[in-house]
């Protein structure tokens, strides 16, 4: 069970994305955007050069997920929402 509320998670997740993950992705022309946190599920969107890149699945698993789970909580679930599919994120 996640011991944090979605609101509690927003600042640390944004901080890790902005200070650790974004700079790594930017080196290769990629980007990442936090879309929403809902029930411990972190909805992100890989952007820039990450879109369509054959390594984006590896980036999601071994960069984004690894950092967030190690630094915040191992039960976080991370989902990449492709461009144009933002309406698939649950509202409640």
C-alpha positions as CSV (number, residue, x, y, z in Angstrom):
1,X,0.0,0.0,0.0
2,X,1.2,3.4,-0.9
3,X,1.9,5.5,2.3
4,X,1.7,8.8,0.4
5,X,-1.2,10.7,-1.1
6,X,-1.0,11.7,-4.8
7,X,-0.6,15.3,-3.6
8,X,2.4,14.3,-1.4
9,X,4.0,12.6,-4.4
10,X,3.8,15.6,-6.8
11,X,6.7,17.7,-5.5
12,X,9.3,14.9,-5.1
13,X,8.4,13.3,-8.5
14,X,8.6,16.7,-10.2
15,X,11.9,17.3,-8.5
16,X,13.4,14.0,-9.6
17,X,12.1,14.5,-13.2
18,X,13.4,18.0,-13.4
19,X,16.8,17.5,-11.7
20,X,17.8,13.9,-12.7
21,X,15.7,12.5,-15.5
22,X,15.1,15.5,-17.8
23,X,18.8,16.4,-18.1
24,X,19.7,12.8,-19.1
25,X,17.0,12.7,-21.7
26,X,17.9,16.2,-23.0
27,X,21.4,15.0,-23.9
28,X,19.9,12.9,-26.6
29,X,17.2,15.3,-27.7
30,X,14.5,13.8,-25.5
31,X,12.1,15.2,-22.9
32,X,9.7,14.1,-20.3
33,X,6.5,15.6,-18.9
34,X,4.6,14.7,-15.8
35,X,0.9,14.5,-16.8
36,X,-0.8,13.3,-13.6
37,X,-0.5,11.2,-10.5
38,X,-3.5,9.1,-9.6
39,X,-3.7,6.4,-6.9
40,X,0.1,6.0,-6.9
41,X,0.3,5.7,-10.7
42,X,2.6,8.2,-12.3
43,X,1.4,9.2,-15.8
44,X,4.3,10.6,-17.8
45,X,4.9,11.4,-21.4
46,X,8.2,10.9,-23.2
47,X,8.6,13.6,-25.7
48,X,11.1,15.0,-28.3
49,X,13.5,12.4,-29.7
50,X,12.1,9.8,-27.3
51,X,8.9,9.6,-29.4
52,X,9.3,6.7,-31.8
53,X,12.8,5.8,-30.4
54,X,13.4,2.1,-30.2
55,X,15.1,2.6,-26.8
56,X,12.1,4.5,-25.2
57,X,10.9,1.3,-23.5
58,X,14.4,0.9,-22.0
59,X,14.4,4.5,-21.0
60,X,11.1,4.2,-19.3
61,X,12.1,1.1,-17.4
62,X,15.7,1.7,-16.5
63,X,15.8,5.5,-16.2
64,X,12.4,6.8,-15.3
65,X,10.9,3.9,-13.3
66,X,14.2,3.0,-11.6
67,X,14.9,6.5,-10.3
68,X,11.3,7.1,-9.1
69,X,11.0,3.7,-7.4
70,X,14.4,3.9,-5.8
71,X,14.2,7.5,-4.6
72,X,10.5,7.7,-3.6
73,X,8.7,4.3,-3.2
74,X,9.1,0.9,-4.8
75,X,5.4,0.5,-5.3
76,X,5.0,3.4,-7.7
77,X,3.7,2.5,-11.1
78,X,4.9,4.5,-14.1
79,X,2.9,4.7,-17.3
80,X,4.0,6.4,-20.5
81,X,1.1,8.1,-22.3
82,X,1.9,8.6,-26.0
83,X,1.3,11.9,-27.6
84,X,-2.4,12.2,-28.6
85,X,-3.5,9.7,-26.0
86,X,-3.8,12.0,-23.0
87,X,-7.6,11.4,-22.8
88,X,-6.9,7.8,-21.8
89,X,-5.7,8.9,-18.3
90,X,-8.4,8.0,-15.7
91,X,-10.2,11.1,-14.3
92,X,-11.2,9.6,-10.9
